[in-house]
Every structure is written in structure tokens, then in C-alpha cells.
Amino acid sequence: MAWVYIKTQSHSETGGRLTGESIQSYIKTNFNVNYHRNAIYKLLKSIGFSWITSRSRHPQKSDEVQETF
């Protein structure tokens, strides 16, 4: 299921962002279905995802510095 991939990637601790293009590529590779990028955003909305998300944890994040701040 694509939503499992989306949820897993959005909580990744390695940093980076999940893009419409990466979701489009994942669906094409794993399900052999070719969505237009605009349709990806509509698909996300239909399954309850909001495209406005926070960035996943930055790979150089320091918990100690964060606590001090």
C-alpha cells in the first residue's frame, strides 16, 4: 500500500523531504500505475494526507543542543 510508504518516509529520521515525484515513482515501480503528478496530490488528499508537512528530523540534529535551547 502506498500510504504505508508515505507514512514511513514522512517519519524518517534520516532527513529529507517526501516529494510528489518520489511518491509518483514509488507507485509506478511497485504497482505499475502511472499517475500524473497533479493526481498524486489528489490521491494524497483522498486518503487523508495533507501535503503541508513538517520536515523530517534533520540528520545533523543534536538533542543536547535542542534541550539547551
Secondary structure as UniProt FT lines:
FT   HELIX           2..10
FT   HELIX           20..31
FT   HELIX           37..46
FT   TURN            47..48
FT   TURN            59..60
FT   HELIX           63..68
//
